[in-house]
Amino acid sequence: MTGIADTVRDVVDTYKEARRDRDAVIVAAVEVLGQRGAAEASGLSRRRVRQIVAEARGVSNDRQGDPQ
């Protein structure tokens, strides 16, 4: 059972690292392409791109900049 648990842990760690790398690239892409361009290039929604950028900035509310 330990071998399976180690394999699962390795896969999860690899997934998390890939996700962090993806998010970093998306944040950088927003600087060049804007939110819309980054969303189109990544295949993610504009809302998800906004969430990723907000998380990178340490903002917990993804609607922080939206007009009320």
N, C-alpha and C positions, 0 to 999 in steps of 0.2 A: 504493500500500500504506500510505503514511503516514496518509492520511485514515481508513482502516479502523482502524488502530492507535489513532489519536486518539479515534475514536468508541468503541472498546472501552474505552479508558482512562477516558473520560468516564462511560460506563455503569457501570463498576466503581466509580469514585469516588462516583457517585450512590447506588449500592447500599450501599456501606460507610457512607455518611452516614445513609441511611435506617435501616440496621441499628443504628447507634449511637443514633439518635433513638428507635427502637423500644425498645431496651434501657433507655434512660434513663426512658422512660415506664413500662415494666414494673417497674423498681426503685421508682419513685415509687408505683405502684399497689400494690405489696406492702405499703408502709407503711399504706395505707388499707384494702385488701381482704384482706390476708394472701396467702400463697403460693397457696392453693387458689383464692381469688377472682381473683387476677391470672392464674393459669393458665387458668381458665375463660373470663375476659374476652378473653385474648389468643389462645386456641386452641392454646396450647402445653402441653406436659406439665408437671407439677409439678417433675419432675426438671430440665427445661430452665430453668424459672423459677429454681430454686435455683442452677443453674450461672450464669445471668446475674447474679444478685445476688452470688454469690461472686466473679465476675470484676470486678464493679463495686467490690467491697470489696478487691480485690487478693489474694484467696485463691485459690490454685491448685488446692486439693483440694476438690471440691464436696461431699465427705462429711465435712467438718470437724466439723460439729455433730451428725452422726448418732451414735447410741449404737453401741458396738462389741459 
